[in-house]
């Protein structure tokens, strides 16, 4: 864990390898998990949603389904918040039958604002602790589907049959609750019940729009959601972080032995000591190299993520099929890691190298599903197509890591390419012809980017002269360093 000016960063290393990376900036207000008392600002029947004033820069977005139905089975704030078994759903009413303009609503943010979109909201609150999630208004106890052992599930249900629970709240046992004792569950119940009582008090006290409950900051949230007995130690590089971690551990996980180290050597930054900075920088590269010599190429667009697998320098030792198979297996593990590291959400299309053997395709698909299980975000992976394509969706809770660290290039406006010099020289001549056809004046100055001007004055000099003779005009080409390469300014001289 590292604290810099206006920035906090947390990484999780497994056997010295970067597996998780999180970053939070002081000027970036995080909303995920926050609870608000909002006021309905407008209703849009055409999309079955309303906009809710939260008292923040952007209004929240509340779908009718998130306003009337339990979030279990929907895209909820916390992936593990699901009861087993589907609930029957009746016909969804119209949004204007559920909400009215000016109505006060109690909502939680389940998706951060992304680009021009405001935060997505739900009226079904989920309060997470280490082992449990409290669901106000429910009365059941559910168990995370990721706890697959039936004996463990029965044991958990038996424990909760002996625990006195509040009548107005339900609970979900999170994956981290596997193997825990009654004492640990009771501690979470008391903590969550106390938190919910405070929130209810704030709801009655504050006027809409208002923030009612703020989710934990990055450091505390990571400890709550990611800390397990497998963690060997927590290393921090700042005194404030050191005291915050120790204080939170005593409050939140009392009795859990954990080694908290304070890295005090200012000559060697913490992330440099563990070679983390170089690994973080690689997460922003389009091309990721595999140990075998192959590589994957990652292209993020607004609508989806495309990932292509290539053998590269890897030639194998037997035959082409074996080479492709081994490359795909290594790529599958790295792709799962990269998707998680870069926090890429939405639709992800993976183009594995074509394989002839059906058993190779089946094994690759099973391996990929297994390594993706490690991801805490909700995912859905479709069967591999005959062309070797795997389509998957990944829960998008917040902007991707790339969009959090980088801005779109102001020169190419995010395209990654600009028109070539020769293309712009030809386009400039076309625009000059058009201008001459629409004006009686025959002397004109043509201002272009210096590279385009050089091309016009040399390689395209004959074309300029021919145009001057044909139109009986005088064309003066001038270089303007302030112009974008794709800009052309034409002015007539009278």
Beta strands, then each sheet from edge to edge (+ up, - down):
strand 1: 2-4
strand 2: 7-14
strand 3: 17-25
strand 4: 35-44
strand 5: 49-53
strand 6: 60-63
strand 7: 104-111
strand 8: 120-122
strand 9: 127-128
strand 10: 132-136
strand 11: 141-143
strand 12: 169-173
strand 13: 210-213
strand 14: 233-236
strand 15: 259-262
strand 16: 287-289
strand 17: 295-300
strand 18: 304-310
strand 19: 346-351
strand 20: 379-381
strand 21: 389-394
strand 22: 443-448
strand 23: 474-479
strand 24: 488-492
sheet 1: 1+ 2- 3+
sheet 2: 6+ 5- 4+ 7- 8+
sheet 3: 6+ 5- 4+ 13-
sheet 4: 9+ 10- 12+ 11+
sheet 5: 14+ 15+
sheet 6: 16+ 17- 18+ 19+ 21- 20+
sheet 7: 23+ 22+ 24-
end
